[in-house]
Amino acid sequence: MKRKKWSELEEQTLLSKYSDLLNSGTLSKLKTREKKFKPIADHVNSVHHLQDPITFPFKWSWRDVSIKVQNMRHQYLGVKQKIRISKDEFNWKDGENHWENFLKYKEVFGDVELEVKGKKGIESNGNGSDLFEDCCDLGFAIDSEDFEEEEEDDGVGGDGDGDDGGDEKLGPEGEFGGEREFGDIGISRVRKSSKGVGGSKGFGLLGTQVLELREGVVRREEKRKEREFAREKVEMEREHKRREMEFGKEKLWSEREERMEDWEMELEERELFWARKEGERRLRLEEELDEERR
């Protein structure tokens, strides 16, 4: 199955449509994720897939759009981490060099903090659960493309047919579809484990969960590099075979030309031989006629 991947143009169209619905007040009136994201999916499909299915081969469902929105948030945080100069200083202009739609995302959704702010998060509800309200506040990013691939492997995508979760209400994550969609990377587990546990013990437990998440990210990165290495190896083998075939064709053509040249030379030699023989025969005839006349 071909991996589904959003193009930069499709991302731009998604962000523009989302911004239009948000600014018009339409988005706030839609209470389920399906109602919120289906118009956006339909718009992206009409602008790209239906117009040019070869360049844009994927037809996106409302769930694809919901997942893409949350993945772009992780991508934004990953780029923001890369352009960080100091604690509170960022090279915003460099953001688009890492991701073309970086500033467009910031314009639509606003900035997202990288780090947790002091002790206020721990004291907010007495058990520190707000401290890890979102894994990205910890300052590390998750590759959005790996998210999309993982969702596709789980059977999420297409037109959303047969999915009975369409009327699910928007959770505490607001526009990002609730904590349920983060379950595959263990965020729900982090939040559940943080509830009812206070003080340094709770923080230590959450720290363990964070380390597990980081290890998961590292493993995913290693798998991605392995896939790239495998693809490069296949491409190198193909290139090697292609060059061997070209070399073989050139060799055959060269041998054919040599045989043609040898044949032409042999033909010329034969013509010269018979021409010489004919000359000698005529010379003998003339000599014989001269003798008879005498």
Secondary structure, DSSP 4 states (H G I P E B T S, - for coil): -PPP---HHHHHHHHHHHHHHHHHTHHHH--BHHHHHHHHHHHHIIIIITT-TTTS-PPPPHHHHHHHHHHHHHHHHHHHHHTEEETTEE-GGGHHHH-TTHHHHHHHH-----S--TTHHHHSSSS-GGGGSSGGGGS----HHHHHHHHHHTT--TT-TT-TTTTPBP-TTGGG--GGGGGGGTHHHHHHHHTT--HHHHHHHHHHHHHHHHHHHHHHHHHHHHHHHHHHHHHHHHHHHHHHHHHHHHHHHHHHHHHHHHHHHHHHHHHHHHHHHHHHHHHHHHHHHHHHH-
